[in-house]
């Protein structure tokens, strides 16, 4: 698929950017994988990545996991323009229960209606995974591990 065929990811009130900035690298990687699948496959994403919220709302939830917080992440979105291929994220939730809270659904529906009525804007999601940063260890510092070349003369017979 050509990149120009991908769906453009936008967000309302920086909900995705704010959540992204609060995440550790492992969680960001999980989120990025789901976002890439949505960008490439749009409404054809498999149900293990995206689910319709039903009831004719036109809302969907993109799924990811946070192993560090041990929660399921749900990024609520809708397809705004199939011609312009835009997906707009309305909210990001850490889901601990099976069902979404009614207040969360109501807030997302309100934002969706405001965007559709041009009362609220959606901005492009600009974050990218941090590929050049060193892995972080458990205390949040940069990794201090070193790589040692194997020396056959020194390493032989060390059992």
C-alpha positions as CSV (number, residue, x, y, z in Angstrom):
1,X,0.0,0.0,0.0
2,X,1.3,3.5,-0.9
3,X,1.6,5.9,2.0
4,X,-0.7,8.3,0.3
5,X,-3.4,5.7,0.6
6,X,-3.0,5.6,4.4
7,X,-5.6,7.1,6.7
8,X,-4.5,10.4,8.3
9,X,-4.6,10.4,12.1
10,X,-6.0,13.4,13.9
11,X,-7.0,14.1,17.4
12,X,-9.4,16.3,19.4
13,X,-7.9,18.4,22.3
14,X,-4.5,16.6,22.0
15,X,-6.0,13.5,23.8
16,X,-3.6,11.1,22.0
17,X,-0.5,13.3,22.3
18,X,-1.1,13.9,26.0
19,X,-1.5,10.2,26.7
20,X,1.5,9.3,24.5
21,X,3.7,11.8,26.4
22,X,2.8,10.1,29.7
23,X,3.7,6.6,28.5
24,X,6.8,4.5,28.9
25,X,8.6,3.3,25.7
26,X,7.1,-0.2,25.8
27,X,3.6,1.2,26.0
28,X,4.3,3.7,23.2
29,X,5.5,0.8,21.1
30,X,2.2,-1.0,21.6
31,X,0.3,2.1,20.8
32,X,2.4,2.8,17.7
33,X,1.8,-0.7,16.4
34,X,-2.0,-0.3,16.7
35,X,-1.8,3.2,15.1
36,X,0.1,1.9,12.1
37,X,-2.4,-0.9,11.5
38,X,-5.2,1.7,11.6
39,X,-3.4,4.0,9.2
40,X,-2.7,1.2,6.8
41,X,-6.0,-0.7,7.0
42,X,-8.6,1.8,8.2
43,X,-12.0,0.3,8.6
44,X,-10.6,-3.1,7.6
45,X,-8.6,-3.5,10.8
46,X,-9.0,-6.9,12.5
47,X,-11.2,-7.1,15.6
48,X,-8.2,-7.8,17.8
49,X,-6.9,-4.3,17.0
50,X,-10.1,-2.3,16.6
51,X,-13.7,-2.8,17.7
52,X,-16.9,-1.0,16.8
53,X,-18.7,0.4,19.9
54,X,-22.1,-0.5,18.4
55,X,-25.5,1.1,18.8
56,X,-25.1,3.1,15.6
57,X,-22.7,5.6,17.3
58,X,-20.1,5.4,14.5
59,X,-17.5,5.2,17.2
60,X,-14.6,2.7,17.4
61,X,-12.0,1.7,19.9
62,X,-8.4,1.1,18.9
63,X,-6.8,-1.4,21.3
64,X,-3.4,-1.5,22.9
65,X,-1.9,-2.8,26.2
66,X,0.3,-1.3,28.8
67,X,2.3,-4.0,30.5
68,X,3.9,-1.6,32.9
69,X,0.5,-0.4,34.3
70,X,-1.3,-3.7,33.6
71,X,-4.2,-2.1,31.9
72,X,-5.9,-2.2,28.5
73,X,-5.8,1.0,26.5
74,X,-8.8,2.1,24.3
75,X,-8.4,5.0,22.0
76,X,-11.8,6.1,20.9
77,X,-12.1,7.4,17.3
78,X,-14.4,7.8,14.3
79,X,-13.9,7.9,10.6
80,X,-14.5,11.6,9.7
81,X,-14.0,11.7,6.0
82,X,-13.6,8.6,3.8
83,X,-12.8,10.8,0.8
84,X,-10.0,12.6,2.7
85,X,-9.2,9.4,4.7
86,X,-9.2,11.0,8.2
87,X,-9.5,9.3,11.5
88,X,-10.2,11.5,14.5
89,X,-9.3,10.4,18.0
90,X,-11.8,11.6,20.7
91,X,-10.5,10.1,23.9
92,X,-7.9,7.7,25.3
93,X,-9.0,5.5,28.2
94,X,-7.3,3.0,30.5
95,X,-9.8,0.2,30.7
96,X,-9.9,-1.9,33.8
97,X,-13.4,-3.1,33.5
98,X,-15.1,-5.0,30.7
99,X,-17.4,-2.2,29.6
100,X,-16.8,1.5,28.9
101,X,-18.2,3.9,31.4
102,X,-21.3,5.7,30.2
103,X,-19.7,9.1,31.0
104,X,-16.7,8.3,28.7
105,X,-19.0,7.3,25.8
106,X,-21.1,10.5,26.3
107,X,-18.0,12.7,26.3
108,X,-16.7,11.0,23.1
109,X,-20.1,11.4,21.4
110,X,-20.3,15.1,22.3
111,X,-16.8,15.7,20.9
112,X,-17.8,13.8,17.7
113,X,-20.9,15.9,17.3
114,X,-19.0,19.1,17.8
115,X,-16.4,18.2,15.2
116,X,-19.0,17.2,12.7
117,X,-20.8,20.5,13.2
118,X,-17.4,22.4,12.8
119,X,-17.6,23.7,16.4
120,X,-14.4,22.0,17.3
121,X,-11.2,21.4,15.4
122,X,-9.0,18.3,15.1
123,X,-5.3,18.5,14.7
124,X,-2.9,15.9,13.1
125,X,-1.2,13.5,15.5
126,X,2.5,14.3,15.3
127,X,4.3,11.9,17.6
128,X,6.6,9.1,16.4
129,X,8.3,6.3,18.2
130,X,11.6,7.2,19.8
131,X,13.9,4.9,17.8
132,X,17.2,6.6,18.5
133,X,16.9,6.8,22.3
134,X,18.7,4.2,24.4
135,X,16.5,1.6,26.1
136,X,15.5,2.6,29.7
137,X,16.1,0.4,32.6
138,X,13.7,0.0,35.5
139,X,14.6,3.2,37.4
140,X,14.2,5.3,34.2
141,X,17.9,6.0,33.6
142,X,19.5,5.3,30.3
143,X,20.8,1.7,29.9
144,X,24.4,1.3,31.1
145,X,25.0,-2.1,29.7
146,X,28.0,-2.6,27.4
147,X,28.5,-5.0,24.6
148,X,31.7,-7.1,24.8
149,X,33.2,-8.6,21.7
150,X,33.9,-12.3,22.0
151,X,37.5,-13.2,22.3
152,X,37.9,-17.0,21.5
153,X,41.3,-17.2,23.3
154,X,40.0,-15.6,26.5
155,X,36.5,-17.2,26.6
156,X,37.6,-20.8,25.8
157,X,37.4,-23.3,28.5
158,X,35.9,-21.0,31.1
159,X,33.4,-23.7,32.3
